[in-house]
């Protein structure tokens, strides 16, 4: 249960709202694995966050800004950083 222990070291509680069908699927998976629902939820959140970090990475451009504005400032899109 390496994943659960590493997640729980930096855990923060929150409330999640989801469709009953989605929760039933995750509960069934937790029961199949013999782990708590929180472990499956934490794994799903970790995977989603990693996907977002990979797809939202800043791209190198070929143009230059005369006013010093960054791409994130111009697009209004936040840059995701990996957890410390």
C-alpha positions in Angstrom: 0.0 0.0 0.0 2.8 2.4 -0.9 0.6 4.8 -2.9 -1.8 5.3 0.0 1.0 6.0 2.6 2.8 8.5 0.4 -0.5 10.3 -0.3 -1.6 10.4 3.3 1.7 12.1 4.4 0.6 15.3 2.6 -3.2 14.8 2.7 -5.8 17.5 3.0 -9.4 16.8 3.6 -12.1 18.1 1.3 -15.6 17.3 0.2 -16.2 15.7 -3.2 -19.6 15.7 -4.9 -20.1 13.0 -7.6 -22.9 11.1 -9.3 -24.1 8.0 -7.5 -23.1 5.8 -10.4 -19.6 7.1 -10.4 -19.2 6.6 -6.7 -20.7 3.1 -7.0 -18.0 2.2 -9.5 -15.2 3.5 -7.3 -16.6 1.8 -4.2 -16.8 -1.5 -6.1 -13.2 -1.0 -7.2 -12.1 -0.3 -3.6 -13.9 -3.4 -2.4 -12.4 -5.5 -5.2 -8.9 -4.3 -4.1 -9.6 -4.5 -0.4 -8.7 -0.9 0.2 -10.7 2.1 1.5 -12.7 4.3 -1.0 -10.4 7.1 0.0 -7.4 5.3 -1.4 -9.1 4.9 -4.8 -10.3 8.5 -4.8 -6.7 9.7 -3.9 -5.3 7.6 -6.7 -7.8 9.0 -9.2 -7.1 12.6 -8.1 -3.4 12.0 -8.3 -3.7 10.6 -11.9 -5.9 13.6 -13.0 -3.5 16.1 -11.5 -0.5 14.5 -13.2 -2.4 14.6 -16.5 -3.2 18.3 -16.1 0.4 19.1 -15.2 1.6 17.3 -18.4 -0.9 18.9 -20.7 -0.6 22.4 -19.2 3.2 22.7 -19.3 4.5 25.9 -20.8 5.5 25.6 -24.4 8.6 27.3 -25.8 7.6 29.9 -28.4 9.4 31.4 -31.3 8.3 35.0 -30.7 9.4 37.5 -28.1 7.4 39.8 -26.0 8.3 43.5 -26.0 6.6 44.2 -22.8 7.9 41.3 -20.8 4.5 39.6 -20.3 4.6 35.8 -19.9 2.5 33.4 -21.9 0.5 32.6 -18.7 -0.3 36.2 -18.2 -1.4 36.7 -21.8 -3.6 33.7 -22.0 -4.9 33.9 -18.4 -4.1 30.2 -17.9 -2.5 29.2 -14.7 0.7 27.1 -14.9 0.3 23.9 -12.7 3.3 23.0 -10.6 4.1 19.6 -9.2 3.5 19.2 -5.5 6.6 19.8 -3.3 
